[in-house]
Amino acid sequence: MVKPSNNKFLSLLQSNKQLLLFILLMSVFRSAVADWYSVPSGSMQPTIQVGDRIVVNKMAYDLRLPFTDITLISINTPQRGEIVVFESKAADLRLIKRVVGLPGDIVSMTDEVLKINGQQLAFKPSRKIKLPQGSPAVITATENLGAIQHRVSIDNNASNRLSNFTAIKVPAGHYLVLGDNRRHSADSRVYGFVPHHELRGKATAIAFSVDYDNYYMPRAQRFFQDLYNI
C-alpha cells in the first residue's frame, strides 16, 4: 500500500511537471550551453565594468556533459583577443580575462606594450578618463590583437611591477591571459598560464548592468552590449 505522504509527493510532481521540466531544461542549458556571470572586480575595465552581467557561450570551445567538467567534444580553441571565463586552480577563483598568447607563442611586455612572436602590437594611447568607484584618472590605449581591437587602461598612479616581463613561450594546451585594466589585474603575470581544461566559455556580451555605487540603479546604456564592439 502506498503511504499518504508518497501520494502527496506524486500528486505534487504530476501537477507541477511542466514547471519541473522547465527548471531541468534551464539548468541543463545554463550548465552546458550558455550562462551569465556577474563581474565583482574592475580587472577588465574599461571593457567590463563592476556590476556588468556577462553572457558566456559555454559551447564556444568544448561540449561538456551537463553538471560535470567532462568534455564530450572539443569544438574550437580561443583566438587572440577573445575574452574567456575559466576556473583557475592556481587562483582558486573563477576569472574572466582576455586571451593574448596562444600555444607556441612567444610573448613579452615592455612598458605596457606587448610583443608576440617578434611583432610589436599596435598600441595607441588615447585619452584620460575617470573610472567608477573613485578610481584615479588613467590613460586608455587602443590595442590590436589580430582582428580584435580593444581598449586597455593604464593607471599611472599604481605600481608598474606588472608592466614588463621578458619573452616567454606559451606551452602546448595553455593560454596567456591578461586583464584590460593592466595594472589592476591578477592574471597570467601572477597565476601563470591557463590550461585549456579550465576554460568554461567565451564571454560575448553584457546582458545588463547595475551601478553598485548608485543604489544598484541599472545602467541602461550598457544593456545588450557586444563585448567586442564597445
N, C-alpha and C positions, 0 to 999 in steps of 0.2 A: 504494500500500500504506500502511495506517495504521501509524504508528510505535507501538511498545510503550508509550511514555510517554503517547501520546494514548489508547490503550486503557485504561490505568490511570485516567486522568483521567475518561473517560466512564463507566467502571465505578464510580468513586467518586461521581460525580454521580447515577448510577442508584440506587445503594444508599442514598444519603442524600437523595433527592429530597423526601421528606416533611419532613425537618428543614430543608432549604434553603427549601422553600416557606413553612414556618412563620416562619423568620427574615425572609424577604422581606415576608410579610404583616405581621409585627410591626413591621418597620422602616417600612413604609408607614403603619401605624396611628399609630405614635409621631410620624411626620413631619407627618401631615395631620389626625389626629383627636384624639388625646389623648396626653399625656405627663406625666412628673413631674420636678420640678426640686428640687435641694437649695437651701437658703437659707443663704448664708455670712455674712450680716451681720444686725445687730439693728435695721435701719431700719424694720421693720414690727411691732416689739414694741409692745404685748403680744399682738396678734393672731397673729403668726407669730414663732416662736422660732428662734434659731440651731439648726440640726440638724433642722428640720422638712423633710420631703419633700412637696412640694406638687403636687397633681393639677391639671393645666391642660387645660381644654377648648379645643382649638385650632380647633374649628369654631364657637365662640361668635359670632364676628364675620365671619369670611371662610372660604371653602373655597379652599385653595391647592393647586396642583399639588405632589404629594409631592416632597420633596427640593429644592424651589425656594421662592422668595418670590413666585411668580407667582399672583395672585388670579384664581380662576376665577369665583367667585360671591360677592358681598357679601351676607351673611346678616343681620347686625344691627349695631348700634353700642353701645358701652358706655353704661351708665347710671351716674348718680352713686352713689358708694358701692361700686361693683364693684372688685375687685382684679384688675389686669391685669399680664401679663408682656409685656415689649417689648424689642426690640433697639435700644438707644439709640445712635444715631450720635454724638450730642453727648458722651455719656459713654464711648463705645466699650466698653459693657458690656451684658449682659442684666440688666434691672432688674425688680423687682416692686414696684408701688405701688398706691395707691387713687385712683380717678378722683374728682375733686372738681368740676372745671369742664368743662362741655360746650361745643361750638362755639357762639359767640354769647353765652355767659355773661359777666357782669362780676363778677369775684371780687376780694375784698380780705381782709386779715387784720390784726386789731388785738389784740395781747396774746394770741395763740393762737386767738382766736375768729374764725371765718370769716363773711363776709357774701357772699351770692350774689344778684345782681340786686336789691340793696337790702334783702334779707331776712337778718337775722342768724340763724345756725344755733343751734339749741338746744345748749348746751354746759354740762354739769353736772359739776363736779369731784366725784370720789368719794372714793378712799382712797389711802393711801400703800402702796406695795408694794416688794419687793426683787427687782429683775430679775437674771437669771443673769449669770455671769462677773464678779461683784463690782461690778456697777453700783451707783451710789448710789441712795438712796431717791428715788422720783419720785412726782409726783401723776398719777393717772389721771383721765380725764374721759370722760363719755359724750357722743358727738356724733351728731346725726341728719343723715343725708344722704338726703333723700327718704324712701323706705320702709326704708332700711337704717340701723340703729343700730349703732354700734361704739364701741370704746374707743380712746383715744389716750393716749400717755404724754408727760408734760412733766417734763423733768429740770431742776429749778430751779438745779442746780449747774453747768449747762452754759451756754454763750453763748446769749443770746437774739437774736442777729443775724438769725435766720430767723423770728422770732416776729411780724414785721409786714411787710406790703407794701401799697402803695397799689393802688387799684382798677385792674384791667387786664382787657381784653376778650380772651377766648379766640378765636383766629382759626378760620375755617372749616376743617374737616378735621383739627382738632387737639384735644388734651385737656390740662387742667391736672391734674397728679397730685401727691399728697403721700404721704409715709410716715407711718404711725401713730405712730412714735417721733419726734415733731415736731422736736426739737432735735438729733436724730442721724440725719437723713435728707437725702441729696443728691437732690433731686427737681426739680420744675419751678421751684422757687425758685433752683436752681443751674444746671440744664441747659436750662431753657426748656420750652416746650410740646412735647407728644408728637404727632407726625403719625400719622394712622391707619395708614399703611402699615408703621409699625414695630411695631404690635401683633402678638403671637404667640398670644394667647389669654386666656381668663378663668380665674383661679385659683378653684377651687371647694372644695377640701377638703385636709386633711392625710392623706396615705396612711399615713405612720408617722413617728416622730421618735426621734432618738438624742441623748443628752446628751454633748457633746464633753468636758465637764469631769469626767465620771464614767465614764471608760474606755468611752465610746461605748455605755453601757447604754441600752436602749430606754425611752422614756417611754410606757408602755402607755396612760396616761390620755389621750394625745393622738392615738392611732391612730384613723383614720377619723372625724376631727372635721370637721364642716361649718364652713368659714371664716366663714360668715355667722350662726353660732349659737354663738359662743364666749363 
